């Protein structure tokens, strides 16, 4: 799955002031990302506010992104949850036209054991019509997928082709890189850890901030993958502070504010998410101006 190397971006879902999906803004966002050089688009991750969208709205957003991308980049679609049989039903019944791979988050809230996580992804593997990216984000799920469990899954299920690692634990990430099967991709799930993860042997990132600043971010990742670390470090630190600010009051409030400042999409989110403070918005805008982002 070399098409998943480099920079993928976890797209936000734009809303208008009435909190309906803004499909015109979504089309602008897709063009902004592709023209900025991203390698692929991820639809209906956490950044896309998928918990507050209906099943039909998720399918409508996917269709709109596929149409706007028009075959220019691969599309990854998020199907995950804490009810294994519901996830399997979605894998079987959702319209996956135009989708190249599935991003599937480890079950959240009910905190399964490592064996439970393994058995969940066994079911995902057996029922997915497409390659799968395992998503480990313990800060949101409430449980970590250990390196041992990720490696067990990677070795046992050949259609689980990558992990998006957002544990923030570099030793865990390196343990996966060290013993992964050939061809299994390790993707950063933390924007500001992308450079060190690639330096350790990782393959890229599924990014939030990359959709706001795609030209700079994708160049940083390309330079990292090419081993041009001096150039990559310069770009990394150009983005470092603004990336911290984007997450200071949660995601996707920060990146939606940045995209609004850049006149790509409006900043609206559905409750329970709430807009970032004016002070934080001003700080983000100052960084955008300072670094010509």
ROLO-89546 format. One record per residue (C-alpha): residue number from 1; residue in three letters; z, y, x. Coordinates in Angstrom, 2 decimals, always signed. Each point is the difference from the previous one (the first is absolute). Example, Ala and Ser with C-alpha at 12.3 -4.5 7.8 and 13.67 -1.06 7.14 Angstrom:
% ROLO-89546
{site 1, 'ALA', {+7.80, -4.50, +12.30}}
{site 2, 'SER', {-0.66, +3.44, +1.37}}
END
This chain:
% ROLO-89546
{site 1, 'UNK', {+0.00, +0.00, +0.00}}
{site 2, 'UNK', {-1.05, +2.52, +2.64}}
{site 3, 'UNK', {-0.83, +2.41, -2.84}}
{site 4, 'UNK', {+3.78, +0.45, -0.36}}
{site 5, 'UNK', {+0.45, +1.19, +3.59}}
{site 6, 'UNK', {+0.47, +3.71, +0.55}}
{site 7, 'UNK', {+1.11, +2.40, -2.70}}
{site 8, 'UNK', {+0.44, -0.92, -3.64}}
{site 9, 'UNK', {+1.53, +2.57, -2.31}}
{site 10, 'UNK', {+2.29, -0.70, -2.94}}
{site 11, 'UNK', {-1.49, +2.35, -2.55}}
{site 12, 'UNK', {+2.11, +2.16, -2.28}}
{site 13, 'UNK', {-0.89, +0.15, -3.68}}
{site 14, 'UNK', {-0.81, +3.59, -0.97}}
{site 15, 'UNK', {+1.30, +1.29, -3.32}}
{site 16, 'UNK', {-0.78, +3.21, -1.85}}
{site 17, 'UNK', {+2.61, +2.38, -1.42}}
{site 18, 'UNK', {+0.24, -2.20, -3.10}}
{site 19, 'UNK', {+0.73, -3.03, +2.24}}
{site 20, 'UNK', {-3.22, -1.75, -0.94}}
{site 21, 'UNK', {-2.02, -1.55, +2.83}}
{site 22, 'UNK', {-2.27, +2.62, +1.54}}
{site 23, 'UNK', {-3.13, -2.00, +0.75}}
{site 24, 'UNK', {-1.91, +2.99, +1.39}}
{site 25, 'UNK', {+2.77, +0.57, +2.53}}
{site 26, 'UNK', {+0.01, -3.71, +0.81}}
{site 27, 'UNK', {-3.70, +0.15, +0.82}}
{site 28, 'UNK', {+0.62, +3.01, +2.27}}
{site 29, 'UNK', {+2.80, -1.90, +1.75}}
{site 30, 'UNK', {-2.20, -3.03, +0.63}}
{site 31, 'UNK', {-2.72, +2.20, +1.49}}
{site 32, 'UNK', {+2.56, +1.91, +2.09}}
{site 33, 'UNK', {+1.26, -3.27, +1.50}}
{site 34, 'UNK', {-3.37, -1.63, +0.61}}
{site 35, 'UNK', {-1.54, +3.14, +1.47}}
{site 36, 'UNK', {+3.09, +0.30, +2.19}}
{site 37, 'UNK', {-0.72, -3.41, +1.52}}
{site 38, 'UNK', {+2.42, -2.49, -1.56}}
{site 39, 'UNK', {-0.98, -3.65, +0.28}}
{site 40, 'UNK', {+1.17, -1.12, -3.46}}
{site 41, 'UNK', {+1.82, +1.10, -3.16}}
{site 42, 'UNK', {+3.08, -1.56, -1.57}}
{site 43, 'UNK', {+0.37, +0.43, -3.77}}
{site 44, 'UNK', {+3.24, -0.46, -1.96}}
{site 45, 'UNK', {+2.50, -0.24, +2.79}}
{site 46, 'UNK', {+3.39, +1.64, -0.44}}
{site 47, 'UNK', {-1.55, +3.32, +1.04}}
{site 48, 'UNK', {-2.29, -0.29, -3.03}}
{site 49, 'UNK', {+3.05, +0.15, -2.32}}
{site 50, 'UNK', {-0.92, -3.38, -1.41}}
{site 51, 'UNK', {+3.40, -0.53, -1.71}}
{site 52, 'UNK', {-0.79, +2.82, -2.46}}
{site 53, 'UNK', {-3.59, -1.01, -0.79}}
{site 54, 'UNK', {-0.94, -2.39, -2.77}}
{site 55, 'UNK', {-2.00, -3.13, +0.77}}
{site 56, 'UNK', {-3.09, +1.66, -1.46}}
{site 57, 'UNK', {+0.52, +3.19, +2.02}}
{site 58, 'UNK', {+0.24, -2.04, +3.21}}
{site 59, 'UNK', {-3.32, -1.65, -0.79}}
{site 60, 'UNK', {-1.54, +3.38, -0.89}}
{site 61, 'UNK', {+1.12, +1.49, +3.33}}
{site 62, 'UNK', {-1.37, -3.00, +1.89}}
{site 63, 'UNK', {-3.37, +0.26, -1.76}}
{site 64, 'UNK', {-0.18, +3.74, +0.72}}
{site 65, 'UNK', {+0.76, -0.49, +3.71}}
{site 66, 'UNK', {-2.55, -2.81, +0.32}}
{site 67, 'UNK', {-2.64, +2.20, -1.63}}
{site 68, 'UNK', {+0.87, +3.05, +2.11}}
{site 69, 'UNK', {+0.02, -2.02, +3.23}}
{site 70, 'UNK', {-3.40, -1.45, -0.92}}
{site 71, 'UNK', {+0.17, -2.76, +2.60}}
{site 72, 'UNK', {+0.64, +2.35, +2.92}}
{site 73, 'UNK', {+3.36, -1.57, +0.92}}
{site 74, 'UNK', {+1.92, -3.14, -1.01}}
{site 75, 'UNK', {+2.51, +0.19, -2.86}}
{site 76, 'UNK', {+3.45, -1.61, -0.01}}
{site 77, 'UNK', {+1.87, -0.32, -3.31}}
{site 78, 'UNK', {+3.75, -0.34, -0.45}}
{site 79, 'UNK', {+1.21, -2.98, -2.05}}
{site 80, 'UNK', {+3.66, -0.81, +0.50}}
{site 81, 'UNK', {+3.32, -0.22, -1.76}}
{site 82, 'UNK', {+3.28, -1.81, -0.39}}
{site 83, 'UNK', {-1.25, -2.48, -2.62}}
{site 84, 'UNK', {-2.11, -2.55, +1.85}}
{site 85, 'UNK', {-1.73, -1.32, -3.11}}
{site 86, 'UNK', {-0.89, +3.53, -1.15}}
{site 87, 'UNK', {-1.53, +0.67, +3.43}}
{site 88, 'UNK', {-2.02, -3.21, -0.28}}
{site 89, 'UNK', {-1.19, +1.03, -3.47}}
{site 90, 'UNK', {-1.19, +3.35, +1.37}}
{site 91, 'UNK', {-1.83, -1.73, +2.85}}
{site 92, 'UNK', {-1.78, -2.21, -2.52}}
{site 93, 'UNK', {-0.67, +2.56, -2.74}}
{site 94, 'UNK', {-0.48, +3.45, +1.56}}
{site 95, 'UNK', {-3.55, +1.22, +0.46}}
{site 96, 'UNK', {-0.40, -0.01, +3.79}}
{site 97, 'UNK', {-3.61, +1.12, +0.08}}
{site 98, 'UNK', {-0.60, +1.92, +3.21}}
{site 99, 'UNK', {+3.30, -1.06, +1.59}}
{site 100, 'UNK', {+0.00, -1.51, +3.50}}
{site 101, 'UNK', {+3.66, -0.97, +0.43}}
{site 102, 'UNK', {+3.38, +0.01, -1.75}}
{site 103, 'UNK', {+3.16, +1.77, +1.20}}
{site 104, 'UNK', {+3.00, -1.92, -1.31}}
{site 105, 'UNK', {+3.52, +1.34, +0.47}}
{site 106, 'UNK', {+2.90, -2.35, +0.59}}
{site 107, 'UNK', {+2.03, -0.43, -3.22}}
{site 108, 'UNK', {+2.35, +2.92, -0.56}}
{site 109, 'UNK', {+3.37, +0.55, -1.67}}
{site 110, 'UNK', {+0.96, -3.64, -0.66}}
{site 111, 'UNK', {+0.32, -0.61, +3.79}}
{site 112, 'UNK', {-1.30, -3.57, +0.45}}
{site 113, 'UNK', {+0.95, -2.12, +2.99}}
{site 114, 'UNK', {-2.48, -0.48, +2.84}}
{site 115, 'UNK', {-0.97, -3.33, -1.58}}
{site 116, 'UNK', {-0.54, +1.78, -3.31}}
{site 117, 'UNK', {-2.24, +2.56, +1.70}}
{site 118, 'UNK', {-1.97, -2.80, +1.67}}
{site 119, 'UNK', {-0.47, -1.87, -3.29}}
{site 120, 'UNK', {-1.04, +3.24, -1.75}}
{site 121, 'UNK', {-2.78, +0.59, +2.54}}
{site 122, 'UNK', {-0.99, -3.66, -0.20}}
{site 123, 'UNK', {-0.75, +0.62, -3.70}}
{site 124, 'UNK', {-1.80, +3.24, +0.85}}
{site 125, 'UNK', {-2.10, -1.79, +2.61}}
{site 126, 'UNK', {-0.90, -2.85, -2.33}}
{site 127, 'UNK', {-1.09, +2.33, -2.79}}
{site 128, 'UNK', {-1.60, +2.96, +1.73}}
{site 129, 'UNK', {-3.80, +0.14, -0.11}}
{site 130, 'UNK', {+0.05, +2.44, +2.94}}
{site 131, 'UNK', {+1.65, +0.34, +3.41}}
{site 132, 'UNK', {+3.60, +1.22, -0.20}}
{site 133, 'UNK', {+2.03, +2.52, +2.02}}
{site 134, 'UNK', {+3.72, -0.74, -0.15}}
{site 135, 'UNK', {+2.02, +3.23, -0.36}}
{site 136, 'UNK', {+3.52, +0.15, +1.42}}
{site 137, 'UNK', {+1.86, +3.20, -0.93}}
{site 138, 'UNK', {+3.73, -0.80, -0.15}}
{site 139, 'UNK', {+0.95, +3.62, -0.62}}
{site 140, 'UNK', {-1.59, -0.34, -3.44}}
{site 141, 'UNK', {+0.28, -3.72, -0.76}}
{site 142, 'UNK', {+3.63, -0.48, +1.02}}
{site 143, 'UNK', {-0.80, -3.01, +2.18}}
{site 144, 'UNK', {-1.69, -0.47, +3.35}}
{site 145, 'UNK', {-2.71, -2.56, +0.68}}
{site 146, 'UNK', {+1.11, -1.25, +3.40}}
{site 147, 'UNK', {-2.41, -0.56, +2.86}}
{site 148, 'UNK', {+0.56, -3.75, -0.34}}
{site 149, 'UNK', {-0.96, +0.05, -3.69}}
{site 150, 'UNK', {-3.05, +2.19, +0.59}}
{site 151, 'UNK', {-1.17, -2.33, +2.77}}
{site 152, 'UNK', {+0.59, -3.07, -2.15}}
{site 153, 'UNK', {-2.11, +1.54, -2.77}}
{site 154, 'UNK', {-2.70, +1.10, +2.47}}
{site 155, 'UNK', {-0.30, -3.46, +1.52}}
{site 156, 'UNK', {+0.12, -1.91, -3.30}}
{site 157, 'UNK', {-2.27, +2.09, -2.24}}
{site 158, 'UNK', {-3.32, +0.93, +1.55}}
{site 159, 'UNK', {-0.99, +2.44, -2.74}}
{site 160, 'UNK', {+3.09, +2.12, +0.76}}
{site 161, 'UNK', {-1.74, +1.89, +2.77}}
{site 162, 'UNK', {+2.29, +2.90, +0.88}}
{site 163, 'UNK', {+3.43, +1.56, -0.38}}
{site 164, 'UNK', {+0.76, +3.63, -0.73}}
{site 165, 'UNK', {+3.29, +0.36, +1.86}}
{site 166, 'UNK', {+2.25, +2.84, -1.19}}
{site 167, 'UNK', {+3.36, -1.36, +1.10}}
{site 168, 'UNK', {+0.28, +2.67, +2.69}}
{site 169, 'UNK', {+1.22, -2.74, +2.37}}
{site 170, 'UNK', {-2.29, +0.01, +3.04}}
{site 171, 'UNK', {+1.53, -3.18, +1.43}}
{site 172, 'UNK', {-0.79, -1.80, -3.27}}
{site 173, 'UNK', {-3.56, +1.30, +0.10}}
{site 174, 'UNK', {-0.41, -1.10, +3.62}}
{site 175, 'UNK', {+1.33, -3.46, -0.84}}
{site 176, 'UNK', {-2.75, -0.34, -2.61}}
{site 177, 'UNK', {-2.67, +1.26, +2.40}}
{site 178, 'UNK', {+1.20, -2.40, +2.72}}
{site 179, 'UNK', {-0.26, -3.19, -2.07}}
{site 180, 'UNK', {-2.57, +0.76, -2.70}}
{site 181, 'UNK', {-2.97, -2.31, -0.52}}
{site 182, 'UNK', {-3.35, +1.12, +1.31}}
{site 183, 'UNK', {-1.62, +2.59, -2.25}}
{site 184, 'UNK', {+3.18, +0.93, -1.91}}
{site 185, 'UNK', {+0.27, +3.80, -0.09}}
{site 186, 'UNK', {+3.19, +1.99, +0.41}}
{site 187, 'UNK', {-0.25, +3.40, -1.69}}
{site 188, 'UNK', {+2.57, +2.76, +0.21}}
{site 189, 'UNK', {+1.55, +1.10, -3.27}}
{site 190, 'UNK', {+1.69, +3.01, +1.62}}
{site 191, 'UNK', {-2.30, +2.84, +1.02}}
{site 192, 'UNK', {+2.08, +1.24, +2.93}}
{site 193, 'UNK', {+0.40, -3.54, +1.38}}
{site 194, 'UNK', {-3.73, -0.72, -0.02}}
{site 195, 'UNK', {-0.58, +0.96, +3.62}}
{site 196, 'UNK', {+2.83, -2.13, +1.47}}
{site 197, 'UNK', {-0.93, -2.95, -2.23}}
{site 198, 'UNK', {-3.62, +0.16, +1.17}}
{site 199, 'UNK', {+1.20, +0.38, +3.60}}
{site 200, 'UNK', {+1.94, -3.24, -0.51}}
{site 201, 'UNK', {-3.15, -1.78, -1.24}}
{site 202, 'UNK', {-0.25, +1.02, -3.65}}
{site 203, 'UNK', {-3.28, +0.53, -1.80}}
{site 204, 'UNK', {+0.33, +3.21, -1.98}}
{site 205, 'UNK', {+1.85, +1.55, -2.91}}
{site 206, 'UNK', {+0.05, +0.41, -3.75}}
{site 207, 'UNK', {+0.91, +3.66, -0.07}}
{site 208, 'UNK', {+1.27, +2.63, -2.40}}
{site 209, 'UNK', {-0.50, +3.14, +2.08}}
{site 210, 'UNK', {-3.45, -1.15, +1.10}}
{site 211, 'UNK', {-1.43, +0.96, -3.38}}
{site 212, 'UNK', {+1.11, +3.60, +0.48}}
{site 213, 'UNK', {-1.23, +0.30, +3.60}}
{site 214, 'UNK', {-2.57, -2.77, +0.34}}
{site 215, 'UNK', {-2.07, +1.41, +2.85}}
{site 216, 'UNK', {+2.95, +0.47, +2.37}}
{site 217, 'UNK', {+1.88, -3.12, -1.09}}
{site 218, 'UNK', {-2.94, -2.39, +0.23}}
{site 219, 'UNK', {-0.91, +1.35, +3.43}}
{site 220, 'UNK', {+3.57, -0.62, +1.16}}
{site 221, 'UNK', {-0.23, -3.61, -1.18}}
{site 222, 'UNK', {-3.44, -0.54, +1.55}}
{site 223, 'UNK', {+1.14, +1.39, +3.34}}
{site 224, 'UNK', {+3.11, -2.21, -0.14}}
{site 225, 'UNK', {-2.06, -3.12, -0.70}}
{site 226, 'UNK', {-2.37, +0.93, +2.84}}
{site 227, 'UNK', {+2.93, +0.26, +2.42}}
{site 228, 'UNK', {-0.52, +3.73, +0.49}}
{site 229, 'UNK', {+3.71, +0.63, -0.29}}
{site 230, 'UNK', {+0.14, +3.49, +1.49}}
{site 231, 'UNK', {-2.38, +1.30, -2.65}}
{site 232, 'UNK', {+1.72, -2.06, -2.70}}
{site 233, 'UNK', {+3.41, +1.39, +0.95}}
{site 234, 'UNK', {-1.27, +3.56, -0.21}}
{site 235, 'UNK', {-1.31, -0.60, -3.53}}
{site 236, 'UNK', {+3.14, -1.95, -0.95}}
{site 237, 'UNK', {+2.25, +2.93, +0.88}}
{site 238, 'UNK', {-2.32, +2.43, -1.71}}
{site 239, 'UNK', {+0.73, -1.92, -3.22}}
{site 240, 'UNK', {+3.57, -1.06, +0.75}}
{site 241, 'UNK', {+2.00, +2.81, -1.62}}
{site 242, 'UNK', {-2.20, +0.42, -3.07}}
{site 243, 'UNK', {+0.20, -3.75, -0.61}}
{site 244, 'UNK', {+3.79, +0.16, +0.12}}
{site 245, 'UNK', {-0.10, +2.87, -2.50}}
{site 246, 'UNK', {-2.28, -1.90, -2.38}}
{site 247, 'UNK', {+2.71, -2.66, -0.45}}
{site 248, 'UNK', {+3.03, +2.32, +0.07}}
{site 249, 'UNK', {+0.41, -0.02, -3.79}}
{site 250, 'UNK', {-1.67, -3.29, -0.80}}
{site 251, 'UNK', {-3.51, -1.28, -0.43}}
{site 252, 'UNK', {-2.50, +1.04, -1.34}}
{site 253, 'UNK', {+1.44, +3.46, -0.70}}
{site 254, 'UNK', {-0.60, +1.23, +3.54}}
{site 255, 'UNK', {-3.55, -1.22, +0.39}}
{site 256, 'UNK', {-0.94, +1.22, -3.47}}
{site 257, 'UNK', {+1.29, +3.44, +0.98}}
{site 258, 'UNK', {-2.05, -0.11, +3.20}}
{site 259, 'UNK', {-3.12, -1.02, -1.92}}
{site 260, 'UNK', {+0.63, +2.86, -2.43}}
{site 261, 'UNK', {+0.33, +2.45, +2.90}}
{site 262, 'UNK', {-3.31, -1.34, +1.32}}
{site 263, 'UNK', {-1.52, +0.44, -3.51}}
{site 264, 'UNK', {-0.92, -3.67, -0.36}}
{site 265, 'UNK', {+2.18, -1.00, -2.99}}
{site 266, 'UNK', {+2.80, +1.54, -2.10}}
{site 267, 'UNK', {+3.61, -0.94, +0.87}}
{site 268, 'UNK', {+1.21, -1.43, -3.32}}
{site 269, 'UNK', {+2.01, -3.24, -0.19}}
{site 270, 'UNK', {+1.31, -2.00, -2.94}}
{site 271, 'UNK', {+3.73, -0.30, -0.51}}
{site 272, 'UNK', {+2.36, -1.14, +1.36}}
{site 273, 'UNK', {-1.71, +1.48, +3.08}}
{site 274, 'UNK', {+0.48, +3.73, +0.39}}
{site 275, 'UNK', {-1.79, +2.72, +2.01}}
{site 276, 'UNK', {+1.24, +0.85, +3.47}}
{site 277, 'UNK', {+1.94, +3.22, +0.59}}
{site 278, 'UNK', {-1.74, +3.29, +0.70}}
{site 279, 'UNK', {+1.65, +0.13, +3.43}}
{site 280, 'UNK', {-1.46, -3.39, +0.94}}
{site 281, 'UNK', {-3.42, +0.94, -1.35}}
{site 282, 'UNK', {+0.03, +3.15, +2.14}}
{site 283, 'UNK', {+0.99, -2.01, +3.06}}
{site 284, 'UNK', {-2.87, -2.45, -0.60}}
{site 285, 'UNK', {-2.44, +2.87, -0.44}}
{site 286, 'UNK', {+1.22, +1.63, +3.22}}
{site 287, 'UNK', {-0.64, -3.23, +1.93}}
{site 288, 'UNK', {-3.48, -0.33, -1.53}}
{site 289, 'UNK', {-0.84, +3.54, +1.13}}
{site 290, 'UNK', {+1.67, -0.36, +3.41}}
{site 291, 'UNK', {-1.93, -3.13, +0.93}}
{site 292, 'UNK', {-3.23, +0.88, -1.85}}
{site 293, 'UNK', {+0.24, -3.09, -2.18}}
END
